[in-house]
């Protein structure tokens, strides 16, 4: 068999072999020196209030605790505004941000979704809309 024919067979075989996809790294693996966090900016709906949004966050965290999740926490933080014309800063009244540290993944919570889960999701939907959501690696707290 000639070298060219042998090379063609090897190349053809390589393209027809099933490939094994590489396993994607988890967020925890990617963030080994910090903690995974989900940053969400929410717009408070005109017919709602920040207090209603805060109640949804409280229900959310209660759901986690009631279902045995103890390692995560969530902070509600103000979104700051800046008016270039007047050179003044303020606190946005129609937006709020949450920082959810160490959120359990859907693989751990999907089977646990119950009436209390549906209630806190409904409370979020009634009070706000997600403007942006990013998963980040936060530095470890000192």
C-alpha beads as a LAMMPS data file, in Angstrom:
LAMMPS data file: protein, C-alpha beads

142 atoms
141 bonds

1 atom types
1 bond types

-500.0 500.0 xlo xhi
-500.0 500.0 ylo yhi
-500.0 500.0 zlo zhi

Masses

1 110.0

Atoms # bond

1 1 1 0.000 0.000 0.000
2 1 1 1.367 3.375 -0.914
3 1 1 2.099 6.092 1.623
4 1 1 -0.511 8.369 0.024
5 1 1 -3.244 5.749 0.234
6 1 1 -2.272 4.936 3.829
7 1 1 -2.371 8.658 4.763
8 1 1 -5.775 9.068 3.112
9 1 1 -7.168 6.101 5.063
10 1 1 -5.804 7.447 8.374
11 1 1 -7.255 10.902 7.729
12 1 1 -10.635 9.525 6.640
13 1 1 -10.774 7.301 9.723
14 1 1 -9.959 10.216 12.007
15 1 1 -12.874 12.225 10.634
16 1 1 -15.341 9.350 11.036
17 1 1 -14.456 8.368 14.608
18 1 1 -16.923 9.599 17.206
19 1 1 -15.522 12.494 19.138
20 1 1 -15.799 12.776 22.890
21 1 1 -16.765 16.307 23.867
22 1 1 -14.603 17.936 26.489
23 1 1 -16.301 18.457 29.836
24 1 1 -16.984 22.119 30.468
25 1 1 -15.575 23.544 33.674
26 1 1 -18.127 24.398 36.343
27 1 1 -18.496 27.912 37.712
28 1 1 -17.019 26.693 41.006
29 1 1 -13.955 25.327 39.198
30 1 1 -13.551 28.547 37.215
31 1 1 -13.794 30.564 40.437
32 1 1 -11.564 28.451 42.699
33 1 1 -9.973 31.518 44.328
34 1 1 -13.218 33.396 44.970
35 1 1 -16.930 32.815 45.208
36 1 1 -19.457 32.561 42.417
37 1 1 -22.085 35.295 42.498
38 1 1 -25.035 36.258 40.346
39 1 1 -25.439 40.013 39.848
40 1 1 -28.896 41.099 38.778
41 1 1 -30.174 44.572 38.052
42 1 1 -33.943 44.704 38.329
43 1 1 -36.313 47.412 37.255
44 1 1 -39.062 47.987 39.810
45 1 1 -42.431 47.921 38.038
46 1 1 -44.399 51.200 38.167
47 1 1 -47.320 49.547 39.991
48 1 1 -44.969 48.040 42.591
49 1 1 -42.401 49.217 45.152
50 1 1 -38.945 48.479 46.459
51 1 1 -40.567 47.085 49.600
52 1 1 -42.403 44.509 47.464
53 1 1 -39.140 43.583 45.749
54 1 1 -37.385 43.238 49.124
55 1 1 -40.208 40.962 50.285
56 1 1 -39.617 38.751 47.210
57 1 1 -35.904 38.547 48.102
58 1 1 -36.789 37.611 51.699
59 1 1 -39.150 34.868 50.448
60 1 1 -36.422 33.656 48.087
61 1 1 -33.863 33.331 50.881
62 1 1 -36.436 31.709 53.192
63 1 1 -37.076 29.114 50.494
64 1 1 -33.356 28.313 50.354
65 1 1 -33.067 27.993 54.141
66 1 1 -36.252 25.907 54.414
67 1 1 -34.786 23.521 51.831
68 1 1 -31.418 23.097 53.563
69 1 1 -29.276 25.551 51.594
70 1 1 -27.125 27.445 54.105
71 1 1 -24.039 28.557 52.147
72 1 1 -25.608 31.238 49.948
73 1 1 -26.594 34.797 50.755
74 1 1 -28.133 37.688 48.897
75 1 1 -27.636 41.419 49.307
76 1 1 -29.833 44.160 47.905
77 1 1 -27.812 47.190 46.862
78 1 1 -28.733 50.612 45.551
79 1 1 -28.033 51.598 41.970
80 1 1 -26.431 55.026 41.842
81 1 1 -27.259 57.589 39.191
82 1 1 -25.335 60.562 37.861
83 1 1 -26.801 63.533 36.011
84 1 1 -24.061 65.014 33.833
85 1 1 -25.936 68.258 33.238
86 1 1 -26.315 69.124 36.911
87 1 1 -23.271 67.113 38.047
88 1 1 -25.353 65.492 40.805
89 1 1 -25.543 61.928 42.023
90 1 1 -28.485 60.099 43.478
91 1 1 -30.006 56.719 44.161
92 1 1 -32.162 55.169 41.441
93 1 1 -35.725 54.724 42.613
94 1 1 -36.746 52.485 39.731
95 1 1 -33.802 50.041 39.800
96 1 1 -32.133 47.822 42.362
97 1 1 -29.300 45.282 42.231
98 1 1 -28.948 41.972 43.998
99 1 1 -25.707 40.128 44.646
100 1 1 -26.414 36.438 45.190
101 1 1 -23.250 34.764 46.507
102 1 1 -22.764 31.001 46.252
103 1 1 -26.120 30.324 44.606
104 1 1 -26.991 26.631 44.458
105 1 1 -27.232 25.536 40.843
106 1 1 -30.449 24.510 39.134
107 1 1 -29.197 20.920 39.285
108 1 1 -29.640 21.103 43.077
109 1 1 -32.916 23.046 43.181
110 1 1 -34.955 21.884 40.175
111 1 1 -36.519 18.862 41.902
112 1 1 -37.356 20.943 44.997
113 1 1 -39.497 23.564 43.279
114 1 1 -42.739 23.651 45.201
115 1 1 -45.567 26.085 46.039
116 1 1 -43.209 28.289 48.094
117 1 1 -40.799 28.443 45.131
118 1 1 -43.666 29.413 42.826
119 1 1 -44.754 32.084 45.327
120 1 1 -41.388 33.842 45.516
121 1 1 -40.979 33.693 41.719
122 1 1 -44.455 35.232 41.355
123 1 1 -43.509 37.946 43.871
124 1 1 -40.417 38.808 41.810
125 1 1 -42.425 38.891 38.589
126 1 1 -45.102 41.108 40.149
127 1 1 -42.597 43.590 41.542
128 1 1 -39.810 43.744 38.954
129 1 1 -38.260 42.826 35.624
130 1 1 -34.679 41.674 35.166
131 1 1 -32.653 44.292 33.272
132 1 1 -29.355 42.386 33.332
133 1 1 -27.920 39.253 34.879
134 1 1 -24.280 38.207 35.054
135 1 1 -22.506 35.386 36.826
136 1 1 -19.172 36.601 38.194
137 1 1 -16.279 35.460 40.339
138 1 1 -16.164 37.658 43.446
139 1 1 -12.992 37.907 45.524
140 1 1 -13.081 35.938 48.767
141 1 1 -14.249 38.015 51.710
142 1 1 -11.545 38.861 54.233

Bonds

1 1 1 2
2 1 2 3
3 1 3 4
4 1 4 5
5 1 5 6
6 1 6 7
7 1 7 8
8 1 8 9
9 1 9 10
10 1 10 11
11 1 11 12
12 1 12 13
13 1 13 14
14 1 14 15
15 1 15 16
16 1 16 17
17 1 17 18
18 1 18 19
19 1 19 20
20 1 20 21
21 1 21 22
22 1 22 23
23 1 23 24
24 1 24 25
25 1 25 26
26 1 26 27
27 1 27 28
28 1 28 29
29 1 29 30
30 1 30 31
31 1 31 32
32 1 32 33
33 1 33 34
34 1 34 35
35 1 35 36
36 1 36 37
37 1 37 38
38 1 38 39
39 1 39 40
40 1 40 41
41 1 41 42
42 1 42 43
43 1 43 44
44 1 44 45
45 1 45 46
46 1 46 47
47 1 47 48
48 1 48 49
49 1 49 50
50 1 50 51
51 1 51 52
52 1 52 53
53 1 53 54
54 1 54 55
55 1 55 56
56 1 56 57
57 1 57 58
58 1 58 59
59 1 59 60
60 1 60 61
61 1 61 62
62 1 62 63
63 1 63 64
64 1 64 65
65 1 65 66
66 1 66 67
67 1 67 68
68 1 68 69
69 1 69 70
70 1 70 71
71 1 71 72
72 1 72 73
73 1 73 74
74 1 74 75
75 1 75 76
76 1 76 77
77 1 77 78
78 1 78 79
79 1 79 80
80 1 80 81
81 1 81 82
82 1 82 83
83 1 83 84
84 1 84 85
85 1 85 86
86 1 86 87
87 1 87 88
88 1 88 89
89 1 89 90
90 1 90 91
91 1 91 92
92 1 92 93
93 1 93 94
94 1 94 95
95 1 95 96
96 1 96 97
97 1 97 98
98 1 98 99
99 1 99 100
100 1 100 101
101 1 101 102
102 1 102 103
103 1 103 104
104 1 104 105
105 1 105 106
106 1 106 107
107 1 107 108
108 1 108 109
109 1 109 110
110 1 110 111
111 1 111 112
112 1 112 113
113 1 113 114
114 1 114 115
115 1 115 116
116 1 116 117
117 1 117 118
118 1 118 119
119 1 119 120
120 1 120 121
121 1 121 122
122 1 122 123
123 1 123 124
124 1 124 125
125 1 125 126
126 1 126 127
127 1 127 128
128 1 128 129
129 1 129 130
130 1 130 131
131 1 131 132
132 1 132 133
133 1 133 134
134 1 134 135
135 1 135 136
136 1 136 137
137 1 137 138
138 1 138 139
139 1 139 140
140 1 140 141
141 1 141 142
